[in-house]
């Protein structure tokens, strides 16, 4: 709610909030549970969590490719 107040003061249409994975899951439940009140709130993960997910997916795609470490 504090972030939304600041967003309104700055005349911005959307409130962006960044969380780590565990807190973002809770935040998604809250935002999706009250769409009328929180329709302008965008929840996203921090950069480190996005990079970890990307690297994990890349590792899974490359598994079995016979690529060796130098």
C-alpha positions as CSV (number, residue, x, y, z in Angstrom):
1,X,0.0,0.0,0.0
2,X,2.9,2.3,0.7
3,X,4.3,1.8,-2.8
4,X,0.9,2.5,-4.3
5,X,0.7,5.8,-2.3
6,X,4.1,6.9,-3.6
7,X,3.2,5.9,-7.2
8,X,0.0,8.0,-6.9
9,X,2.0,11.0,-5.6
10,X,4.3,10.7,-8.6
11,X,1.3,10.4,-11.0
12,X,2.5,7.1,-12.3
13,X,-0.2,4.6,-13.6
14,X,1.5,1.4,-12.5
15,X,3.2,0.3,-9.2
16,X,6.2,-2.1,-9.7
17,X,7.3,-4.2,-6.7
18,X,10.3,-6.5,-6.7
19,X,10.6,-9.5,-4.4
20,X,12.7,-12.6,-4.1
21,X,11.0,-15.9,-5.1
22,X,9.3,-16.8,-1.8
23,X,7.9,-13.3,-1.1
24,X,6.8,-13.0,-4.8
25,X,4.7,-16.1,-4.5
26,X,2.9,-14.6,-1.5
27,X,2.6,-11.2,-3.3
28,X,1.0,-12.8,-6.4
29,X,-1.6,-14.4,-4.2
30,X,-2.4,-11.1,-2.6
31,X,-2.6,-9.2,-5.9
32,X,-4.6,-11.8,-7.7
33,X,-7.0,-12.1,-4.6
34,X,-7.9,-8.4,-4.8
35,X,-7.9,-7.5,-8.5
36,X,-10.2,-4.4,-8.0
37,X,-7.9,-2.8,-5.5
38,X,-4.5,-4.0,-6.8
39,X,-5.1,-4.0,-10.6
40,X,-2.2,-1.5,-11.2
41,X,0.4,-3.5,-9.2
42,X,3.0,-5.5,-11.1
43,X,5.0,-8.1,-9.1
44,X,8.3,-9.3,-10.5
45,X,11.3,-11.3,-9.3
46,X,14.6,-9.7,-8.6
47,X,17.3,-10.0,-11.2
48,X,19.3,-12.7,-9.4
49,X,16.3,-15.0,-9.4
50,X,15.6,-14.4,-13.0
51,X,19.2,-15.2,-13.9
52,X,19.2,-18.3,-11.8
53,X,16.0,-19.5,-13.6
54,X,17.6,-18.8,-16.9
55,X,20.8,-20.6,-16.1
56,X,18.9,-23.6,-14.8
57,X,16.9,-23.8,-18.0
58,X,20.0,-23.4,-20.1
59,X,21.8,-26.2,-18.1
60,X,18.8,-28.5,-18.6
61,X,18.7,-27.8,-22.3
62,X,22.5,-28.5,-22.6
63,X,22.4,-31.7,-20.5
64,X,23.4,-34.6,-22.6
65,X,24.9,-32.5,-25.3
66,X,28.4,-33.9,-24.6
67,X,29.7,-30.3,-24.1
68,X,32.9,-30.5,-21.9
69,X,34.3,-27.9,-19.6
70,X,37.8,-26.7,-20.6
